Amino acid sequence: MTPQFIENRLKEAFPGADVLVSDMTGTGNHFEVRIIAPQFEALNRIKQHQAVMSIFDPELKSGELHALSLKTMAK
């Protein structure tokens, strides 16, 4: 998995979002994500994180994606 793949998936799910993805270990399965999205306006931090994590549920369940460190904010 690549940072670009994660960024594209998030921008598709959250139109208008500013997204920055970093591979934390160089292994392609531990990433840090910073996302600022208008869709987060009415959501608390936990709901914001749940919304992002749900986008990658299949990859997290399969182990293809091991960890996402999230920093979320409303735009």
C-alpha positions as CSV (number, residue, x, y, z in Angstrom):
1,M,0.0,0.0,0.0
2,T,1.3,3.5,-0.8
3,P,0.7,6.9,0.7
4,Q,-0.8,8.0,-2.6
5,F,-3.3,5.1,-2.5
6,I,-4.4,6.2,1.0
7,E,-4.6,9.9,0.0
8,N,-6.6,9.1,-3.1
9,R,-9.1,7.0,-1.2
10,L,-9.6,9.7,1.5
11,K,-10.0,12.5,-1.1
12,E,-12.6,10.3,-2.8
13,A,-14.5,9.7,0.5
14,F,-14.1,13.3,1.7
15,P,-14.4,15.7,-1.2
16,G,-12.7,19.0,-0.5
17,A,-10.4,17.5,2.2
18,D,-6.8,18.5,2.6
19,V,-4.9,15.2,3.1
20,L,-1.3,14.4,4.0
21,V,-0.1,10.8,4.3
22,S,3.3,9.6,5.6
23,D,4.7,6.1,5.6
24,M,5.9,5.9,9.2
25,T,8.1,2.8,8.9
26,G,8.9,2.4,5.2
27,T,7.1,-1.0,5.2
28,G,3.9,0.2,3.5
29,N,1.6,-0.8,6.3
30,H,2.0,1.9,9.1
31,F,0.9,5.4,8.1
32,E,0.3,8.7,9.6
33,V,-2.7,10.6,8.2
34,R,-3.5,14.3,8.6
35,I,-6.9,15.2,7.2
36,I,-8.8,18.4,7.4
37,A,-12.3,17.9,6.0
38,P,-15.5,19.9,5.9
39,Q,-17.4,16.7,6.6
40,F,-15.9,16.7,10.1
41,E,-17.6,19.9,11.1
42,A,-20.5,18.3,13.1
43,L,-18.4,15.3,14.3
44,N,-16.4,15.0,17.5
45,R,-12.9,13.7,17.3
46,I,-13.9,10.0,17.9
47,K,-16.5,10.1,15.2
48,Q,-14.0,11.8,12.8
49,H,-11.5,8.9,13.5
50,Q,-14.2,6.3,13.0
51,A,-15.2,7.8,9.7
52,V,-11.6,7.6,8.4
53,M,-11.0,4.1,9.8
54,S,-14.2,2.8,8.2
55,I,-12.8,3.7,4.7
56,F,-10.0,1.2,5.3
57,D,-11.9,-1.5,7.1
58,P,-11.2,-4.3,4.5
59,E,-7.5,-3.5,4.5
60,L,-7.3,-3.4,8.3
61,K,-9.2,-6.7,8.6
62,S,-6.9,-8.4,6.1
63,G,-3.7,-7.1,7.7
64,E,-2.7,-5.3,4.5
65,L,-2.9,-2.1,6.5
66,H,-1.6,-2.5,10.0
67,A,-1.8,0.9,11.6
68,L,-3.1,4.4,10.9
69,S,-2.1,7.3,13.2
70,L,-4.8,9.9,12.7
71,K,-4.9,13.7,13.1
72,T,-8.3,15.0,12.0
73,M,-9.8,18.5,12.0
74,A,-12.8,20.2,10.5
75,K,-12.3,22.7,7.7
